[in-house]
Amino acid sequence: MADPVKGPASYFPSIEKKYGRPIAEWKDLIRASPLTKHMELVSWLKSEHGLGHGHANALVAHTLAEAA
């Protein structure tokens, strides 16, 4: 049996279901943004795209960790 997904990625199924976009699309938006700081990106996702704080935070954390 596969290990359960942990960390920010554990939010991905509910993000896709609630907001109707695949995770890859959200990550592309984050990477294309001129913003670079974690909380700036979280605030932007919340204000411009209507994401909740936890979902925005999970997407930003996962995307920035990939870039590091």
MIMI-17787 format. One record per residue: residue in one letter; y, x, z of N, C-alpha, C, O, CB in turn. Coordinates in Angstrom, 1 decimal. Glycine has a CB too. Example, Ala and Ser with C-alpha at 12.3 -4.5 7.8 and 13.67 -1.06 7.14 Angstrom:
BEGIN
+------+--------+--------+--------+--------+--------+--------+--------+--------+--------+--------+--------+--------+--------+--------+--------+
! rest !   n.c2 !   n.c1 !   n.c3 !  ca.c2 !  ca.c1 !  ca.c3 !   c.c2 !   c.c1 !   c.c3 !   o.c2 !   o.c1 !   o.c3 !  cb.c2 !  cb.c1 !  cb.c3 !
+------+--------+--------+--------+--------+--------+--------+--------+--------+--------+--------+--------+--------+--------+--------+--------+
!    A !   -5.7 !   13.2 !    7.8 !   -4.5 !   12.3 !    7.8 !   -3.3 !   13.2 !    7.8 !   -3.3 !   14.2 !    8.5 !   -4.5 !   11.3 !    9.0 !
!    S !   -2.2 !   12.8 !    7.1 !   -1.1 !   13.7 !    7.1 !    0.0 !   12.9 !    7.9 !    1.1 !   13.4 !    8.0 !   -0.6 !   14.1 !    5.7 !
+------+--------+--------+--------+--------+--------+--------+--------+--------+--------+--------+--------+--------+--------+--------+--------+
This chain:
BEGIN
+------+--------+--------+--------+--------+--------+--------+--------+--------+--------+--------+--------+--------+--------+--------+--------+
! rest !   n.c2 !   n.c1 !   n.c3 !  ca.c2 !  ca.c1 !  ca.c3 !   c.c2 !   c.c1 !   c.c3 !   o.c2 !   o.c1 !   o.c3 !  cb.c2 !  cb.c1 !  cb.c3 !
+------+--------+--------+--------+--------+--------+--------+--------+--------+--------+--------+--------+--------+--------+--------+--------+
!    M !   -1.2 !    0.8 !    0.0 !    0.0 !    0.0 !    0.0 !    1.2 !    0.9 !    0.0 !    1.3 !    1.9 !    0.7 !    0.0 !   -1.0 !    1.2 !
!    A !    2.2 !    0.5 !   -0.8 !    3.5 !    1.3 !   -0.9 !    4.3 !    1.2 !    0.4 !    4.3 !    0.2 !    1.1 !    4.3 !    0.8 !   -2.1 !
!    D !    5.0 !    2.3 !    0.7 !    5.9 !    2.3 !    1.8 !    7.0 !    1.4 !    1.5 !    7.5 !    1.3 !    0.4 !    6.4 !    3.7 !    2.2 !
!    P !    7.5 !    0.7 !    2.6 !    8.7 !   -0.2 !    2.3 !    9.9 !    0.7 !    2.0 !   10.1 !    1.8 !    2.5 !    9.0 !   -1.1 !    3.5 !
!    V !   10.8 !    0.1 !    1.2 !   12.0 !    0.8 !    0.8 !   12.9 !    0.8 !    2.0 !   13.1 !   -0.2 !    2.7 !   12.7 !    0.2 !   -0.4 !
!    K !   13.6 !    2.0 !    2.3 !   14.5 !    2.1 !    3.4 !   15.8 !    2.6 !    2.9 !   16.0 !    3.0 !    1.8 !   13.9 !    3.1 !    4.5 !
!    G !   16.8 !    2.6 !    3.8 !   18.1 !    3.1 !    3.5 !   18.9 !    2.1 !    2.6 !   18.5 !    0.9 !    2.5 !   18.0 !    4.4 !    2.9 !
!    P !   19.9 !    2.6 !    2.0 !   20.7 !    1.8 !    1.1 !   20.0 !    1.0 !    0.0 !   20.3 !   -0.1 !   -0.3 !   21.8 !    2.6 !    0.4 !
!    A !   18.9 !    1.6 !   -0.5 !   18.1 !    1.0 !   -1.6 !   17.5 !   -0.3 !   -1.1 !   17.1 !   -1.1 !   -2.0 !   17.1 !    2.0 !   -2.1 !
!    S !   17.3 !   -0.5 !    0.2 !   16.7 !   -1.7 !    0.7 !   17.5 !   -2.9 !    0.4 !   17.0 !   -4.0 !    0.4 !   16.4 !   -1.6 !    2.2 !
!    Y !   18.8 !   -2.7 !    0.1 !   19.7 !   -3.8 !   -0.2 !   19.6 !   -4.2 !   -1.7 !   20.1 !   -5.3 !   -2.0 !   21.1 !   -3.4 !    0.2 !
!    F !   19.1 !   -3.4 !   -2.5 !   19.2 !   -3.6 !   -4.0 !   18.7 !   -4.9 !   -4.5 !   19.3 !   -5.5 !   -5.3 !   18.5 !   -2.5 !   -4.7 !
!    P !   17.5 !   -5.3 !   -4.0 !   17.0 !   -6.6 !   -4.6 !   18.0 !   -7.8 !   -4.2 !   18.2 !   -8.7 !   -5.1 !   15.6 !   -7.0 !   -4.0 !
!    S !   18.5 !   -7.8 !   -3.0 !   19.4 !   -8.9 !   -2.7 !   20.8 !   -8.8 !   -3.4 !   21.4 !   -9.8 !   -3.7 !   19.6 !   -9.0 !   -1.2 !
!    I !   21.2 !   -7.6 !   -3.7 !   22.4 !   -7.4 !   -4.4 !   22.3 !   -7.9 !   -5.9 !   23.1 !   -8.6 !   -6.4 !   22.8 !   -5.9 !   -4.5 !
!    E !   21.2 !   -7.6 !   -6.5 !   20.9 !   -8.1 !   -7.9 !   20.8 !   -9.6 !   -7.9 !   21.4 !  -10.2 !   -8.8 !   19.7 !   -7.5 !   -8.4 !
!    K !   20.1 !  -10.1 !   -6.9 !   20.0 !  -11.6 !   -6.9 !   21.3 !  -12.3 !   -6.6 !   21.6 !  -13.3 !   -7.3 !   19.0 !  -12.0 !   -5.8 !
!    K !   22.1 !  -11.8 !   -5.6 !   23.3 !  -12.5 !   -5.2 !   24.4 !  -12.3 !   -6.3 !   25.2 !  -13.3 !   -6.5 !   23.8 !  -12.0 !   -3.9 !
!    Y !   24.6 !  -11.2 !   -6.9 !   25.7 !  -10.9 !   -7.8 !   25.4 !  -10.9 !   -9.2 !   26.3 !  -10.8 !  -10.1 !   26.3 !   -9.6 !   -7.4 !
!    G !   24.1 !  -11.0 !   -9.6 !   23.7 !  -11.2 !  -11.0 !   23.8 !  -10.0 !  -11.9 !   23.8 !  -10.2 !  -13.1 !   24.4 !  -12.3 !  -11.5 !
!    R !   23.9 !   -8.8 !  -11.3 !   24.0 !   -7.6 !  -12.2 !   23.0 !   -6.6 !  -11.7 !   22.7 !   -6.5 !  -10.5 !   25.5 !   -7.0 !  -12.1 !
!    P !   22.4 !   -5.9 !  -12.6 !   21.4 !   -4.9 !  -12.2 !   22.1 !   -3.7 !  -11.5 !   23.3 !   -3.5 !  -11.7 !   20.7 !   -4.3 !  -13.4 !
!    I !   21.4 !   -3.0 !  -10.6 !   21.9 !   -1.9 !   -9.8 !   22.5 !   -0.8 !  -10.7 !   23.6 !   -0.3 !  -10.4 !   20.9 !   -1.3 !   -8.9 !
!    A !   21.9 !   -0.6 !  -11.8 !   22.4 !    0.5 !  -12.8 !   23.8 !    0.1 !  -13.2 !   24.6 !    1.0 !  -13.4 !   21.5 !    0.6 !  -14.0 !
!    E !   24.1 !   -1.1 !  -13.4 !   25.4 !   -1.5 !  -13.9 !   26.4 !   -1.3 !  -12.7 !   27.5 !   -0.8 !  -13.0 !   25.4 !   -3.0 !  -14.3 !
!    W !   26.1 !   -1.6 !  -11.5 !   27.0 !   -1.4 !  -10.4 !   27.2 !    0.1 !  -10.2 !   28.4 !    0.5 !  -10.0 !   26.4 !   -1.9 !   -9.1 !
!    K !   26.2 !    0.9 !  -10.4 !   26.4 !    2.4 !  -10.3 !   27.3 !    2.9 !  -11.4 !   28.1 !    3.8 !  -11.1 !   25.0 !    3.1 !  -10.3 !
!    D !   27.1 !    2.4 !  -12.6 !   28.0 !    2.8 !  -13.7 !   29.4 !    2.5 !  -13.4 !   30.3 !    3.3 !  -13.7 !   27.5 !    2.1 !  -15.0 !
!    L !   29.7 !    1.3 !  -12.8 !   31.1 !    0.9 !  -12.4 !   31.6 !    1.9 !  -11.4 !   32.8 !    2.3 !  -11.5 !   31.1 !   -0.5 !  -11.9 !
!    I !   30.8 !    2.2 !  -10.4 !   31.3 !    3.1 !   -9.4 !   31.6 !    4.5 !  -10.0 !   32.6 !    5.1 !   -9.7 !   30.2 !    3.3 !   -8.3 !
!    R !   30.7 !    5.0 !  -10.8 !   30.9 !    6.3 !  -11.4 !   32.1 !    6.3 !  -12.3 !   32.8 !    7.3 !  -12.5 !   29.7 !    6.7 !  -12.2 !
!    A !   32.4 !    5.2 !  -13.0 !   33.6 !    5.1 !  -13.9 !   34.9 !    4.9 !  -13.2 !   36.0 !    5.1 !  -13.8 !   33.3 !    4.0 !  -14.9 !
!    S !   34.8 !    4.6 !  -11.9 !   36.1 !    4.3 !  -11.2 !   36.8 !    5.6 !  -11.0 !   36.2 !    6.7 !  -10.8 !   35.8 !    3.6 !   -9.8 !
!    P !   38.2 !    5.6 !  -11.0 !   38.9 !    6.8 !  -10.7 !   38.9 !    7.1 !   -9.2 !   39.3 !    8.2 !   -8.8 !   40.4 !    6.6 !  -11.2 !
!    L !   38.4 !    6.2 !   -8.4 !   38.4 !    6.4 !   -7.0 !   37.2 !    7.4 !   -6.7 !   36.2 !    7.4 !   -7.4 !   38.2 !    5.1 !   -6.2 !
!    T !   37.3 !    8.2 !   -5.6 !   36.3 !    9.1 !   -5.3 !   35.8 !    9.0 !   -3.8 !   34.7 !    9.5 !   -3.5 !   36.7 !   10.5 !   -5.6 !
!    K !   36.6 !    8.5 !   -2.9 !   36.3 !    8.4 !   -1.5 !   35.4 !    7.2 !   -1.2 !   35.6 !    6.1 !   -1.8 !   37.6 !    8.4 !   -0.6 !
!    H !   34.5 !    7.4 !   -0.3 !   33.5 !    6.3 !    0.0 !   34.2 !    5.0 !    0.3 !   33.9 !    4.0 !   -0.3 !   32.7 !    6.8 !    1.2 !
!    M !   35.1 !    5.0 !    1.3 !   35.7 !    3.7 !    1.7 !   36.6 !    3.2 !    0.7 !   36.8 !    1.9 !    0.7 !   36.4 !    3.9 !    3.1 !
!    E !   37.2 !    4.0 !   -0.1 !   38.1 !    3.5 !   -1.2 !   37.2 !    2.7 !   -2.2 !   37.6 !    1.6 !   -2.6 !   38.8 !    4.6 !   -1.9 !
!    L !   36.1 !    3.3 !   -2.5 !   35.1 !    2.6 !   -3.4 !   34.6 !    1.3 !   -2.8 !   34.4 !    0.3 !   -3.5 !   34.0 !    3.5 !   -3.8 !
!    V !   34.2 !    1.3 !   -1.5 !   33.7 !    0.1 !   -0.8 !   34.8 !   -1.0 !   -0.9 !   34.5 !   -2.1 !   -1.2 !   33.4 !    0.5 !    0.6 !
!    S !   36.0 !   -0.6 !   -0.6 !   37.1 !   -1.6 !   -0.6 !   37.4 !   -2.2 !   -2.0 !   37.6 !   -3.4 !   -2.1 !   38.4 !   -1.0 !   -0.1 !
!    W !   37.3 !   -1.3 !   -3.0 !   37.4 !   -1.7 !   -4.4 !   36.3 !   -2.7 !   -4.8 !   36.6 !   -3.7 !   -5.4 !   37.4 !   -0.5 !   -5.3 !
!    L !   35.1 !   -2.4 !   -4.4 !   34.0 !   -3.3 !   -4.8 !   34.2 !   -4.7 !   -4.1 !   33.9 !   -5.7 !   -4.7 !   32.6 !   -2.7 !   -4.4 !
!    K !   34.7 !   -4.7 !   -2.9 !   34.9 !   -5.9 !   -2.1 !   36.0 !   -6.7 !   -2.7 !   35.9 !   -7.9 !   -2.9 !   35.2 !   -5.6 !   -0.7 !
!    S !   37.1 !   -6.1 !   -3.0 !   38.3 !   -6.8 !   -3.5 !   38.2 !   -7.2 !   -4.9 !   38.6 !   -8.3 !   -5.3 !   39.6 !   -6.0 !   -3.2 !
!    E !   37.7 !   -6.3 !   -5.8 !   37.7 !   -6.6 !   -7.2 !   36.5 !   -7.3 !   -7.7 !   36.5 !   -8.0 !   -8.7 !   37.8 !   -5.3 !   -8.0 !
!    H !   35.4 !   -7.1 !   -7.0 !   34.1 !   -7.7 !   -7.5 !   33.4 !   -8.7 !   -6.5 !   32.4 !   -9.2 !   -6.8 !   33.1 !   -6.6 !   -7.8 !
!    G !   34.1 !   -8.9 !   -5.3 !   33.6 !   -9.9 !   -4.4 !   32.3 !   -9.5 !   -3.6 !   31.7 !  -10.4 !   -3.1 !   33.4 !  -11.1 !   -5.1 !
!    L !   32.0 !   -8.3 !   -3.5 !   30.8 !   -7.9 !   -2.8 !   31.1 !   -7.9 !   -1.3 !   32.2 !   -7.7 !   -0.9 !   30.3 !   -6.5 !   -3.2 !
!    G !   30.1 !   -8.2 !   -0.5 !   30.2 !   -8.1 !    0.9 !   30.2 !   -6.6 !    1.3 !   29.8 !   -5.7 !    0.6 !   29.0 !   -8.8 !    1.6 !
!    H !   30.6 !   -6.4 !    2.6 !   30.8 !   -5.0 !    3.0 !   29.5 !   -4.2 !    3.0 !   29.4 !   -3.1 !    2.5 !   31.3 !   -5.0 !    4.4 !
!    G !   28.4 !   -4.8 !    3.5 !   27.1 !   -4.1 !    3.5 !   26.6 !   -3.8 !    2.2 !   26.0 !   -2.7 !    1.9 !   26.1 !   -4.9 !    4.3 !
!    H !   26.7 !   -4.7 !    1.2 !   26.2 !   -4.5 !   -0.1 !   27.1 !   -3.4 !   -0.8 !   26.5 !   -2.5 !   -1.5 !   26.3 !   -5.8 !   -0.9 !
!    A !   28.4 !   -3.5 !   -0.7 !   29.3 !   -2.5 !   -1.3 !   29.0 !   -1.1 !   -0.7 !   28.9 !   -0.1 !   -1.4 !   30.7 !   -2.8 !   -1.1 !
!    N !   28.8 !   -1.0 !    0.6 !   28.6 !    0.2 !    1.3 !   27.2 !    0.8 !    0.8 !   27.2 !    2.1 !    0.6 !   28.5 !    0.0 !    2.8 !
!    A !   26.2 !    0.0 !    0.7 !   24.9 !    0.5 !    0.3 !   25.0 !    1.1 !   -1.2 !   24.5 !    2.2 !   -1.4 !   23.9 !   -0.6 !    0.3 !
!    L !   25.7 !    0.4 !   -2.0 !   25.8 !    0.9 !   -3.4 !   26.6 !    2.2 !   -3.5 !   26.1 !    3.1 !   -4.2 !   26.5 !   -0.2 !   -4.3 !
!    V !   27.7 !    2.3 !   -2.8 !   28.5 !    3.5 !   -2.8 !   27.7 !    4.7 !   -2.2 !   27.7 !    5.8 !   -2.7 !   29.8 !    3.3 !   -2.1 !
!    A !   27.1 !    4.4 !   -1.0 !   26.3 !    5.5 !   -0.4 !   25.2 !    6.0 !   -1.3 !   25.1 !    7.3 !   -1.4 !   25.7 !    5.0 !    0.9 !
!    H !   24.5 !    5.2 !   -1.9 !   23.4 !    5.6 !   -2.8 !   23.9 !    6.3 !   -4.0 !   23.4 !    7.3 !   -4.4 !   22.5 !    4.4 !   -3.2 !
!    T !   25.0 !    5.8 !   -4.6 !   25.5 !    6.4 !   -5.8 !   26.1 !    7.8 !   -5.5 !   25.9 !    8.7 !   -6.3 !   26.6 !    5.5 !   -6.4 !
!    L !   26.9 !    7.9 !   -4.4 !   27.5 !    9.2 !   -4.1 !   26.4 !   10.2 !   -3.7 !   26.6 !   11.4 !   -3.9 !   28.5 !    9.0 !   -3.0 !
!    A !   25.4 !    9.8 !   -3.0 !   24.3 !   10.7 !   -2.7 !   23.6 !   11.2 !   -3.9 !   23.2 !   12.4 !   -3.9 !   23.3 !   10.0 !   -1.7 !
!    E !   23.5 !   10.5 !   -4.9 !   22.9 !   10.9 !   -6.2 !   23.7 !   12.0 !   -6.8 !   23.2 !   13.0 !   -7.4 !   22.7 !    9.8 !   -7.1 !
!    A !   25.0 !   11.9 !   -6.7 !   25.9 !   12.8 !   -7.3 !   26.0 !   14.2 !   -6.6 !   26.3 !   15.2 !   -7.1 !   27.3 !   12.2 !   -7.4 !
!    A !   25.6 !   14.1 !   -5.3 !   25.8 !   15.3 !   -4.5 !   24.7 !   16.3 !   -4.7 !   24.6 !   17.4 !   -4.1 !   25.7 !   14.9 !   -3.0 !
+------+--------+--------+--------+--------+--------+--------+--------+--------+--------+--------+--------+--------+--------+--------+--------+
